[in-house]
Amino acid sequence: MAKLRALFFTIISHKKVTAFNDFLRDEFTLSAIIKESDNHFQLTSRGDTYMDKVYFCRENEFKTKKVYKKLKELDLDIKIKRKGCMGQCKTCKHNPFSVVNGKVIACDTAKELYKKVYKKVN
């Protein structure tokens, strides 16, 4: 992976980025995409490694919106979304909760939930 990163930082033009993406797809079981934004390049992996996914239920009345906003402000390399009903009604009715990478995390308070989710994604 270190060699991959070194090669990654030597890429300058869009044509080279496209060629590098094709090289990665051909040479490794892991596929990767390089995105250019503000003269910086970002490597986004797909396949065996993945970006953490955190979902919050909009219907939850235990102030999980604050937890969502705090995590969103941190600008972590994770996908954070608020969704409608997530089918966890019993949990949702009694506790603040979140779904991290498909696993439900429920706590007694929103503060505890924030700590658990942050620990799980870092």
N, CA, C and O atoms as a GROMACS GRO file, in nm:
protein
  488
    1MET      N    1   0.082  -0.119   0.000
    1MET     CA    2   0.000   0.000   0.000
    1MET      C    3   0.087   0.126   0.000
    1MET      O    4   0.048   0.228  -0.056
    2ALA      N    5   0.205   0.120   0.062
    2ALA     CA    6   0.294   0.236   0.066
    2ALA      C    7   0.341   0.271  -0.075
    2ALA      O    8   0.348   0.389  -0.110
    3LYS      N    9   0.372   0.169  -0.156
    3LYS     CA   10   0.413   0.194  -0.294
    3LYS      C   11   0.298   0.257  -0.372
    3LYS      O   12   0.319   0.346  -0.455
    4LEU      N   13   0.178   0.211  -0.343
    4LEU     CA   14   0.059   0.264  -0.407
    4LEU      C   15   0.043   0.412  -0.375
    4LEU      O   16   0.013   0.492  -0.463
    5ARG      N   17   0.062   0.449  -0.249
    5ARG     CA   18   0.051   0.588  -0.208
    5ARG      C   19   0.159   0.674  -0.272
    5ARG      O   20   0.132   0.786  -0.314
    6ALA      N   21   0.281   0.621  -0.280
    6ALA     CA   22   0.390   0.697  -0.343
    6ALA      C   23   0.358   0.724  -0.489
    6ALA      O   24   0.379   0.835  -0.538
    7LEU      N   25   0.309   0.624  -0.559
    7LEU     CA   26   0.272   0.639  -0.698
    7LEU      C   27   0.154   0.735  -0.713
    7LEU      O   28   0.148   0.814  -0.807
    8PHE      N   29   0.064   0.728  -0.619
    8PHE     CA   30  -0.055   0.812  -0.616
    8PHE      C   31  -0.018   0.961  -0.614
    8PHE      O   32  -0.081   1.041  -0.683
    9PHE      N   33   0.080   0.999  -0.535
    9PHE     CA   34   0.117   1.139  -0.522
    9PHE      C   35   0.198   1.192  -0.640
    9PHE      O   36   0.221   1.313  -0.650
   10THR      N   37   0.241   1.104  -0.728
   10THR     CA   38   0.316   1.151  -0.845
   10THR      C   39   0.226   1.183  -0.964
   10THR      O   40   0.273   1.231  -1.067
   11ILE      N   41   0.097   1.156  -0.949
   11ILE     CA   42   0.004   1.177  -1.060
   11ILE      C   43  -0.028   1.326  -1.072
   11ILE      O   44  -0.057   1.394  -0.973
   12ILE      N   45  -0.023   1.376  -1.195
   12ILE     CA   46  -0.045   1.519  -1.215
   12ILE      C   47  -0.164   1.546  -1.308
   12ILE      O   48  -0.255   1.620  -1.270
   13SER      N   49  -0.167   1.490  -1.424
   13SER     CA   50  -0.271   1.524  -1.521
   13SER      C   51  -0.389   1.428  -1.515
   13SER      O   52  -0.378   1.318  -1.461
   14HIS      N   53  -0.502   1.471  -1.570
   14HIS     CA   54  -0.623   1.391  -1.571
   14HIS      C   55  -0.604   1.260  -1.648
   14HIS      O   56  -0.658   1.157  -1.609
   15LYS      N   57  -0.529   1.265  -1.756
   15LYS     CA   58  -0.505   1.144  -1.835
   15LYS      C   59  -0.429   1.041  -1.753
   15LYS      O   60  -0.458   0.921  -1.760
   16LYS      N   61  -0.333   1.088  -1.675
   16LYS     CA   62  -0.258   0.996  -1.591
   16LYS      C   63  -0.346   0.938  -1.482
   16LYS      O   64  -0.331   0.822  -1.445
   17VAL      N   65  -0.439   1.018  -1.429
   17VAL     CA   66  -0.532   0.968  -1.327
   17VAL      C   67  -0.616   0.856  -1.384
   17VAL      O   68  -0.632   0.752  -1.321
   18THR      N   69  -0.669   0.876  -1.504
   18THR     CA   70  -0.749   0.773  -1.569
   18THR      C   71  -0.666   0.647  -1.594
   18THR      O   72  -0.713   0.536  -1.569
   19ALA      N   73  -0.546   0.664  -1.641
   19ALA     CA   74  -0.457   0.549  -1.666
   19ALA      C   75  -0.427   0.476  -1.536
   19ALA      O   76  -0.424   0.353  -1.534
   20PHE      N   77  -0.405   0.550  -1.429
   20PHE     CA   78  -0.375   0.489  -1.300
   20PHE      C   79  -0.494   0.410  -1.248
   20PHE      O   80  -0.477   0.301  -1.193
   21ASN      N   81  -0.616   0.465  -1.263
   21ASN     CA   82  -0.736   0.394  -1.222
   21ASN      C   83  -0.749   0.262  -1.298
   21ASN      O   84  -0.782   0.159  -1.239
   22ASP      N   85  -0.724   0.264  -1.430
   22ASP     CA   86  -0.730   0.143  -1.510
   22ASP      C   87  -0.625   0.041  -1.465
   22ASP      O   88  -0.652  -0.078  -1.458
   23PHE      N   89  -0.505   0.091  -1.436
   23PHE     CA   90  -0.398   0.005  -1.387
   23PHE      C   91  -0.439  -0.065  -1.257
   23PHE      O   92  -0.420  -0.185  -1.242
   24LEU      N   93  -0.496   0.011  -1.164
   24LEU     CA   94  -0.538  -0.048  -1.037
   24LEU      C   95  -0.643  -0.156  -1.057
   24LEU      O   96  -0.636  -0.262  -0.996
   25ARG      N   97  -0.740  -0.127  -1.142
   25ARG     CA   98  -0.846  -0.225  -1.167
   25ARG      C   99  -0.790  -0.353  -1.230
   25ARG      O  100  -0.838  -0.462  -1.200
   26ASP      N  101  -0.690  -0.338  -1.317
   26ASP     CA  102  -0.633  -0.454  -1.385
   26ASP      C  103  -0.538  -0.534  -1.296
   26ASP      O  104  -0.535  -0.657  -1.302
   27GLU      N  105  -0.459  -0.465  -1.215
   27GLU     CA  106  -0.352  -0.530  -1.142
   27GLU      C  107  -0.390  -0.580  -1.002
   27GLU      O  108  -0.323  -0.668  -0.948
   28PHE      N  109  -0.495  -0.526  -0.943
   28PHE     CA  110  -0.529  -0.562  -0.806
   28PHE      C  111  -0.674  -0.609  -0.797
   28PHE      O  112  -0.758  -0.570  -0.878
   29THR      N  113  -0.700  -0.693  -0.697
   29THR     CA  114  -0.839  -0.734  -0.675
   29THR      C  115  -0.917  -0.617  -0.617
   29THR      O  116  -1.040  -0.611  -0.628
   30LEU      N  117  -0.848  -0.526  -0.555
   30LEU     CA  118  -0.910  -0.406  -0.501
   30LEU      C  119  -0.919  -0.302  -0.612
   30LEU      O  120  -0.818  -0.271  -0.676
   31SER      N  121  -1.036  -0.249  -0.635
   31SER     CA  122  -1.048  -0.142  -0.734
   31SER      C  123  -1.045  -0.009  -0.661
   31SER      O  124  -1.092   0.000  -0.548
   32ALA      N  125  -0.992   0.092  -0.724
   32ALA     CA  126  -0.980   0.223  -0.660
   32ALA      C  127  -1.011   0.332  -0.760
   32ALA      O  128  -0.995   0.314  -0.881
   33ILE      N  129  -1.054   0.442  -0.710
   33ILE     CA  130  -1.083   0.558  -0.794
   33ILE      C  131  -1.010   0.677  -0.735
   33ILE      O  132  -1.007   0.695  -0.613
   34ILE      N  133  -0.952   0.758  -0.822
   34ILE     CA  134  -0.887   0.879  -0.777
   34ILE      C  135  -0.971   0.997  -0.822
   34ILE      O  136  -1.003   1.010  -0.940
   35LYS      N  137  -1.005   1.082  -0.728
   35LYS     CA  138  -1.085   1.200  -0.760
   35LYS      C  139  -0.999   1.324  -0.741
   35LYS      O  140  -0.924   1.336  -0.645
   36GLU      N  141  -1.014   1.415  -0.836
   36GLU     CA  142  -0.939   1.539  -0.828
   36GLU      C  143  -1.034   1.649  -0.780
   36GLU      O  144  -1.141   1.668  -0.838
   37SER      N  145  -0.993   1.720  -0.675
   37SER     CA  146  -1.072   1.833  -0.627
   37SER      C  147  -0.977   1.935  -0.567
   37SER      O  148  -0.892   1.902  -0.485
   38ASP      N  149  -0.992   2.059  -0.608
   38ASP     CA  150  -0.910   2.170  -0.556
   38ASP      C  151  -0.761   2.139  -0.565
   38ASP      O  152  -0.687   2.163  -0.469
   39ASN      N  153  -0.716   2.086  -0.677
   39ASN     CA  154  -0.576   2.053  -0.700
   39ASN      C  155  -0.521   1.948  -0.604
   39ASN      O  156  -0.400   1.938  -0.587
   40HIS      N  157  -0.610   1.871  -0.540
   40HIS     CA  158  -0.568   1.761  -0.454
   40HIS      C  159  -0.628   1.632  -0.511
   40HIS      O  160  -0.735   1.633  -0.572
   41PHE      N  161  -0.558   1.525  -0.491
   41PHE     CA  162  -0.608   1.397  -0.536
   41PHE      C  163  -0.648   1.314  -0.414
   41PHE      O  164  -0.580   1.315  -0.312
   42GLN      N  165  -0.759   1.242  -0.428
   42GLN     CA  166  -0.807   1.160  -0.319
   42GLN      C  167  -0.828   1.018  -0.370
   42GLN      O  168  -0.888   0.997  -0.476
   43LEU      N  169  -0.778   0.921  -0.297
   43LEU     CA  170  -0.792   0.781  -0.334
   43LEU      C  171  -0.912   0.725  -0.260
   43LEU      O  172  -0.914   0.723  -0.137
   44THR      N  173  -1.012   0.680  -0.333
   44THR     CA  174  -1.130   0.620  -0.274
   44THR      C  175  -1.129   0.473  -0.310
   44THR      O  176  -1.130   0.437  -0.427
   45SER      N  177  -1.128   0.389  -0.210
   45SER     CA  178  -1.119   0.245  -0.233
   45SER      C  179  -1.256   0.182  -0.242
   45SER      O  180  -1.351   0.227  -0.179
   46ARG      N  181  -1.265   0.077  -0.320
   46ARG     CA  182  -1.384  -0.005  -0.330
   46ARG      C  183  -1.340  -0.150  -0.329
   46ARG      O  184  -1.224  -0.180  -0.356
   47GLY      N  185  -1.430  -0.238  -0.299
   47GLY     CA  186  -1.398  -0.380  -0.303
   47GLY      C  187  -1.377  -0.434  -0.164
   47GLY      O  188  -1.466  -0.426  -0.080
   48ASP      N  189  -1.257  -0.490  -0.137
   48ASP     CA  190  -1.232  -0.553  -0.009
   48ASP      C  191  -1.233  -0.453   0.106
   48ASP      O  192  -1.279  -0.485   0.216
   49THR      N  193  -1.184  -0.333   0.082
   49THR     CA  194  -1.192  -0.230   0.186
   49THR      C  195  -1.306  -0.138   0.150
   49THR      O  196  -1.340  -0.122   0.033
   50TYR      N  197  -1.365  -0.077   0.250
   50TYR     CA  198  -1.480   0.008   0.223
   50TYR      C  199  -1.485   0.123   0.322
   50TYR      O  200  -1.421   0.121   0.427
   51MET      N  201  -1.562   0.221   0.286
   51MET     CA  202  -1.583   0.336   0.371
   51MET      C  203  -1.689   0.299   0.476
   51MET      O  204  -1.790   0.236   0.443
   52ASP      N  205  -1.667   0.337   0.601
   52ASP     CA  206  -1.766   0.311   0.705
   52ASP      C  207  -1.895   0.384   0.672
   52ASP      O  208  -1.893   0.496   0.622
   53LYS      N  209  -2.008   0.319   0.700
   53LYS     CA  210  -2.138   0.377   0.675
   53LYS      C  211  -2.212   0.390   0.807
   53LYS      O  212  -2.227   0.292   0.881
   54VAL      N  213  -2.259   0.510   0.836
   54VAL     CA  214  -2.332   0.537   0.960
   54VAL      C  215  -2.468   0.595   0.922
   54VAL      O  216  -2.476   0.693   0.848
   55TYR      N  217  -2.573   0.533   0.972
   55TYR     CA  218  -2.708   0.580   0.943
   55TYR      C  219  -2.782   0.612   1.073
   55TYR      O  220  -2.769   0.540   1.172
   56PHE      N  221  -2.858   0.720   1.071
   56PHE     CA  222  -2.940   0.761   1.184
   56PHE      C  223  -3.085   0.765   1.138
   56PHE      O  224  -3.113   0.803   1.024
   57CYS      N  225  -3.177   0.726   1.225
   57CYS     CA  226  -3.320   0.727   1.195
   57CYS      C  227  -3.376   0.867   1.222
   57CYS      O  228  -3.355   0.923   1.329
   58ARG      N  229  -3.446   0.923   1.124
   58ARG     CA  230  -3.508   1.055   1.141
   58ARG      C  231  -3.620   1.052   1.244
   58ARG      O  232  -3.652   1.154   1.306
   59GLU      N  233  -3.680   0.936   1.263
   59GLU     CA  234  -3.795   0.922   1.352
   59GLU      C  235  -3.754   0.911   1.499
   59GLU      O  236  -3.838   0.923   1.588
   60ASN      N  237  -3.627   0.888   1.525
   60ASN     CA  238  -3.579   0.871   1.662
   60ASN      C  239  -3.588   1.004   1.737
   60ASN      O  240  -3.538   1.106   1.689
   61GLU      N  241  -3.651   1.003   1.854
   61GLU     CA  242  -3.676   1.126   1.930
   61GLU      C  243  -3.575   1.150   2.041
   61GLU      O  244  -3.602   1.228   2.132
   62PHE      N  245  -3.460   1.087   2.036
   62PHE     CA  246  -3.362   1.098   2.143
   62PHE      C  247  -3.243   1.186   2.105
   62PHE      O  248  -3.130   1.157   2.144
   63LYS      N  249  -3.267   1.290   2.030
   63LYS     CA  250  -3.165   1.389   1.993
   63LYS      C  251  -3.047   1.329   1.916
   63LYS      O  252  -2.933   1.372   1.933
   64THR      N  253  -3.074   1.231   1.832
   64THR     CA  254  -2.967   1.175   1.751
   64THR      C  255  -2.927   1.271   1.638
   64THR      O  256  -2.823   1.254   1.576
   65LYS      N  257  -3.010   1.370   1.612
   65LYS     CA  258  -2.976   1.470   1.510
   65LYS      C  259  -2.850   1.546   1.550
   65LYS      O  260  -2.769   1.581   1.464
   66LYS      N  261  -2.833   1.571   1.679
   66LYS     CA  262  -2.713   1.639   1.728
   66LYS      C  263  -2.589   1.551   1.707
   66LYS      O  264  -2.483   1.600   1.669
   67VAL      N  265  -2.604   1.423   1.733
   67VAL     CA  266  -2.494   1.329   1.712
   67VAL      C  267  -2.458   1.326   1.564
   67VAL      O  268  -2.340   1.329   1.528
   68TYR      N  269  -2.558   1.320   1.480
   68TYR     CA  270  -2.538   1.322   1.334
   68TYR      C  271  -2.460   1.446   1.292
   68TYR      O  272  -2.362   1.437   1.218
   69LYS      N  273  -2.504   1.562   1.340
   69LYS     CA  274  -2.439   1.688   1.302
   69LYS      C  275  -2.294   1.694   1.352
   69LYS      O  276  -2.206   1.741   1.280
   70LYS      N  277  -2.270   1.647   1.475
   70LYS     CA  278  -2.133   1.648   1.529
   70LYS      C  279  -2.040   1.562   1.444
   70LYS      O  280  -1.929   1.603   1.411
   71LEU      N  281  -2.086   1.443   1.409
   71LEU     CA  282  -2.004   1.353   1.327
   71LEU      C  283  -1.983   1.411   1.187
   71LEU      O  284  -1.875   1.397   1.130
   72LYS      N  285  -2.084   1.475   1.133
   72LYS     CA  286  -2.074   1.535   1.001
   72LYS      C  287  -1.972   1.650   1.001
   72LYS      O  288  -1.898   1.667   0.903
   73GLU      N  289  -1.967   1.728   1.109
   73GLU     CA  290  -1.874   1.840   1.121
   73GLU      C  291  -1.728   1.794   1.128
   73GLU      O  292  -1.639   1.867   1.086
   74LEU      N  293  -1.705   1.674   1.180
   74LEU     CA  294  -1.568   1.625   1.196
   74LEU      C  295  -1.501   1.595   1.063
   74LEU      O  296  -1.378   1.582   1.057
   75ASP      N  297  -1.578   1.584   0.957
   75ASP     CA  298  -1.526   1.557   0.823
   75ASP      C  299  -1.440   1.430   0.821
   75ASP      O  300  -1.330   1.428   0.766
   76LEU      N  301  -1.493   1.325   0.882
   76LEU     CA  302  -1.427   1.195   0.880
   76LEU      C  303  -1.449   1.132   0.743
   76LEU      O  304  -1.538   1.172   0.668
   77ASP      N  305  -1.368   1.033   0.712
   77ASP     CA  306  -1.381   0.964   0.584
   77ASP      C  307  -1.485   0.852   0.597
   77ASP      O  308  -1.455   0.734   0.578
   78ILE      N  309  -1.608   0.892   0.630
   78ILE     CA  310  -1.718   0.798   0.646
   78ILE      C  311  -1.842   0.853   0.578
   78ILE      O  312  -1.855   0.974   0.556
   79LYS      N  313  -1.931   0.764   0.546
   79LYS     CA  314  -2.059   0.803   0.487
   79LYS      C  315  -2.161   0.813   0.599
   79LYS      O  316  -2.190   0.713   0.666
   80ILE      N  317  -2.216   0.933   0.621
   80ILE     CA  318  -2.312   0.955   0.729
   80ILE      C  319  -2.442   1.005   0.667
   80ILE      O  320  -2.442   1.102   0.591
   81LYS      N  321  -2.552   0.938   0.700
   81LYS     CA  322  -2.682   0.978   0.646
   81LYS      C  323  -2.791   0.964   0.752
   81LYS      O  324  -2.782   0.882   0.844
   82ARG      N  325  -2.894   1.046   0.737
   82ARG     CA  326  -3.016   1.031   0.815
   82ARG      C  327  -3.121   0.976   0.721
   82ARG      O  328  -3.142   1.027   0.611
   83LYS      N  329  -3.187   0.870   0.764
   83LYS     CA  330  -3.288   0.805   0.682
   83LYS      C  331  -3.422   0.807   0.753
   83LYS      O  332  -3.430   0.838   0.872
   84GLY      N  333  -3.525   0.775   0.679
   84GLY     CA  334  -3.657   0.760   0.739
   84GLY      C  335  -3.656   0.637   0.828
   84GLY      O  336  -3.551   0.599   0.880
   85CYS      N  337  -3.768   0.575   0.847
   85CYS     CA  338  -3.777   0.456   0.934
   85CYS      C  339  -3.678   0.350   0.886
   85CYS      O  340  -3.673   0.316   0.768
   86MET      N  341  -3.599   0.298   0.981
   86MET     CA  342  -3.498   0.199   0.947
   86MET      C  343  -3.537   0.058   0.990
   86MET      O  344  -3.456  -0.034   0.983
   87GLY      N  345  -3.662   0.041   1.035
   87GLY     CA  346  -3.710  -0.091   1.072
   87GLY      C  347  -3.660  -0.140   1.207
   87GLY      O  348  -3.664  -0.260   1.235
   88GLN      N  349  -3.612  -0.050   1.290
   88GLN     CA  350  -3.564  -0.085   1.424
   88GLN      C  351  -3.656  -0.019   1.529
   88GLN      O  352  -3.608   0.045   1.622
   89CYS      N  353  -3.787  -0.035   1.511
   89CYS     CA  354  -3.886   0.040   1.588
   89CYS      C  355  -3.877   0.018   1.739
   89CYS      O  356  -3.894   0.112   1.816
   90LYS      N  357  -3.852  -0.105   1.782
   90LYS     CA  358  -3.842  -0.131   1.927
   90LYS      C  359  -3.724  -0.056   1.987
   90LYS      O  360  -3.736   0.005   2.093
   91THR      N  361  -3.612  -0.061   1.920
   91THR     CA  362  -3.492   0.010   1.966
   91THR      C  363  -3.515   0.161   1.959
   91THR      O  364  -3.481   0.234   2.052
   92CYS      N  365  -3.572   0.206   1.849
   92CYS     CA  366  -3.596   0.348   1.824
   92CYS      C  367  -3.688   0.409   1.930
   92CYS      O  368  -3.671   0.524   1.969
   93LYS      N  369  -3.785   0.331   1.975
   93LYS     CA  370  -3.883   0.379   2.072
   93LYS      C  371  -3.822   0.402   2.210
   93LYS      O  372  -3.868   0.489   2.284
   94HIS      N  373  -3.717   0.327   2.244
   94HIS     CA  374  -3.662   0.330   2.380
   94HIS      C  375  -3.525   0.396   2.394
   94HIS      O  376  -3.491   0.442   2.503
   95ASN      N  377  -3.446   0.401   2.287
   95ASN     CA  378  -3.307   0.447   2.298
   95ASN      C  379  -3.265   0.529   2.177
   95ASN      O  380  -3.320   0.515   2.068
   96PRO      N  381  -3.164   0.614   2.198
   96PRO     CA  382  -3.098   0.670   2.080
   96PRO      C  383  -3.014   0.559   2.017
   96PRO      O  384  -2.949   0.482   2.088
   97PHE      N  385  -3.017   0.550   1.886
   97PHE     CA  386  -2.942   0.443   1.820
   97PHE      C  387  -2.891   0.488   1.685
   97PHE      O  388  -2.933   0.590   1.631
   98SER      N  389  -2.800   0.409   1.632
   98SER     CA  390  -2.744   0.430   1.499
   98SER      C  391  -2.711   0.294   1.441
   98SER      O  392  -2.695   0.196   1.514
   99VAL      N  393  -2.700   0.289   1.310
   99VAL     CA  394  -2.658   0.166   1.244
   99VAL      C  395  -2.522   0.195   1.180
   99VAL      O  396  -2.511   0.279   1.091
  100VAL      N  397  -2.420   0.123   1.227
  100VAL     CA  398  -2.284   0.141   1.176
  100VAL      C  399  -2.242   0.013   1.105
  100VAL      O  400  -2.233  -0.093   1.166
  101ASN      N  401  -2.218   0.025   0.976
  101ASN     CA  402  -2.179  -0.090   0.893
  101ASN      C  403  -2.274  -0.208   0.910
  101ASN      O  404  -2.232  -0.323   0.915
  102GLY      N  405  -2.404  -0.178   0.919
  102GLY     CA  406  -2.505  -0.283   0.928
  102GLY      C  407  -2.534  -0.332   1.068
  102GLY      O  408  -2.624  -0.415   1.085
  103LYS      N  409  -2.461  -0.285   1.168
  103LYS     CA  410  -2.484  -0.328   1.307
  103LYS      C  411  -2.548  -0.215   1.388
  103LYS      O  412  -2.505  -0.100   1.380
  104VAL      N  413  -2.650  -0.250   1.464
  104VAL     CA  414  -2.721  -0.152   1.545
  104VAL      C  415  -2.641  -0.121   1.671
  104VAL      O  416  -2.597  -0.212   1.742
  105ILE      N  417  -2.623   0.008   1.698
  105ILE     CA  418  -2.560   0.053   1.821
  105ILE      C  419  -2.663   0.136   1.896
  105ILE      O  420  -2.707   0.240   1.847
  106ALA      N  421  -2.702   0.089   2.015
  106ALA     CA  422  -2.800   0.160   2.096
  106ALA      C  423  -2.738   0.194   2.230
  106ALA      O  424  -2.661   0.115   2.286
  107CYS      N  425  -2.772   0.311   2.284
  107CYS     CA  426  -2.719   0.357   2.411
  107CYS      C  427  -2.830   0.423   2.492
  107CYS      O  428  -2.941   0.443   2.443
  108ASP      N  429  -2.798   0.457   2.617
  108ASP     CA  430  -2.896   0.524   2.702
  108ASP      C  431  -2.907   0.672   2.673
  108ASP      O  432  -3.014   0.731   2.688
  109THR      N  433  -2.796   0.735   2.630
  109THR     CA  434  -2.798   0.878   2.601
  109THR      C  435  -2.734   0.904   2.464
  109THR      O  436  -2.660   0.822   2.411
  110ALA      N  437  -2.763   1.022   2.411
  110ALA     CA  438  -2.705   1.060   2.282
  110ALA      C  439  -2.553   1.078   2.295
  110ALA      O  440  -2.479   1.049   2.201
  111LYS      N  441  -2.509   1.125   2.411
  111LYS     CA  442  -2.365   1.144   2.433
  111LYS      C  443  -2.290   1.011   2.427
  111LYS      O  444  -2.183   1.001   2.366
  112GLU      N  445  -2.346   0.909   2.490
  112GLU     CA  446  -2.286   0.775   2.485
  112GLU      C  447  -2.285   0.722   2.342
  112GLU      O  448  -2.188   0.661   2.297
  113LEU      N  449  -2.394   0.747   2.270
  113LEU     CA  450  -2.403   0.702   2.131
  113LEU      C  451  -2.292   0.766   2.048
  113LEU      O  452  -2.227   0.699   1.969
  114TYR      N  453  -2.272   0.896   2.066
  114TYR     CA  454  -2.167   0.967   1.993
  114TYR      C  455  -2.031   0.902   2.019
  114TYR      O  456  -1.954   0.878   1.926
  115LYS      N  457  -2.002   0.874   2.147
  115LYS     CA  458  -1.874   0.814   2.183
  115LYS      C  459  -1.856   0.678   2.120
  115LYS      O  460  -1.748   0.646   2.069
  116LYS      N  461  -1.960   0.595   2.124
  116LYS     CA  462  -1.950   0.460   2.067
  116LYS      C  463  -1.934   0.463   1.915
  116LYS      O  464  -1.852   0.390   1.860
  117VAL      N  465  -2.011   0.548   1.850
  117VAL     CA  466  -2.003   0.555   1.704
  117VAL      C  467  -1.868   0.608   1.662
  117VAL      O  468  -1.806   0.556   1.570
  118TYR      N  469  -1.820   0.714   1.731
  118TYR     CA  470  -1.690   0.772   1.698
  118TYR      C  471  -1.579   0.668   1.716
  118TYR      O  472  -1.489   0.658   1.633
  119LYS      N  473  -1.586   0.592   1.825
  119LYS     CA  474  -1.486   0.488   1.851
  119LYS      C  475  -1.491   0.379   1.742
  119LYS      O  476  -1.387   0.328   1.700
  120LYS      N  477  -1.610   0.345   1.699
  120LYS     CA  478  -1.628   0.239   1.600
  120LYS      C  479  -1.571   0.278   1.462
  120LYS      O  480  -1.515   0.194   1.392
  121VAL      N  481  -1.584   0.406   1.424
  121VAL     CA  482  -1.538   0.448   1.292
  121VAL      C  483  -1.396   0.498   1.290
  121VAL      O  484  -1.342   0.524   1.182
  122ASN      N  485  -1.332   0.512   1.404
  122ASN     CA  486  -1.190   0.554   1.410
  122ASN      C  487  -1.101   0.442   1.453
  122ASN      O  488  -0.979   0.461   1.463
   0.00000   0.00000   0.00000
